[in-house]
Amino acid sequence: MNAHTDSGKAHARRDEERPGGGGGRTETVATPVGQARITWHDAKKAHTVLALGHGAGGGIEARDLRALAAAMPAEGVSVALVEQPWRVAGKKVAPAPRTLDAAWSALWPALTLPGLPVIAGGRSAGARVACRTAGELGARAVLALSFPLHPPGKPDKSRAEELTGVELPVLVVQGGRDPFGRPEEFPQGTSLVEVAWGDHGFALPKSAAVSEDEAMGVITGAVARWIGGGAPG
């Protein structure tokens, strides 16, 4: 794996376990646009790292990110939940895409330190970052959760090229009623798992025939099978 390893761009230091029950060990990484933070959920005998960035409207507390962090270590996958510098600094508005990409690229060496293949991923804006940078950084594959195919109500402003331009295995996990792009709107040939009734945050209406735990099980099960089946290899 040809991971980007310019250590001059990122200097990490280990911190103690996150206060407040966030779980995992945390690592602060300096980037050219501020301090990023990685919360690690380690597998005992890991064969892969799954690095997940958050969206523009929230952090690593998102239900799908939490579910993957809880479930994947048992599958031999260490999960690294990445907080962008703007979020660490307490800002409420995400910066421009190029700034998000710069931070992700700078902290990438910290994600490769375990010496394992790294799957780049994230939800919403974090998925876009992973798609744009995965090839250059040497990621093994890309996991796109709630990929924002277009702004709500504006299907003509498609971001499909960010997906189709990735020359690596890509798995999209999308809510069935996501206003940023329903499953049937994605380009033909997209490897996609639908979470029925899910919105952009995979929240379900009261009328849904499944529970939130069951919906999260769809996500974690699909990702575990994808990785375990060798799709990213």
Secondary structure, DSSP 8 states (H G I E B T S, - for coil): ------GGG--EEE--S-TTTT-SEEEEEEETTEEEEEEEE--TT-SEEEEEE--TT--TT-HHHHHHHHHGGGGTEEEEEEE-HHHHTT-SS---HHHHHHHHHHHHHHHHTT-S-EEEEEETHHHHHHHHHHHHHT-SEEEEES---S-TT-TTS--HHHHHT--S-EEEEEETT-TT--GGGS-TT--EEEETT--TT----TT-SS-HHHHHHHHHHHHHHHHHTTTT-
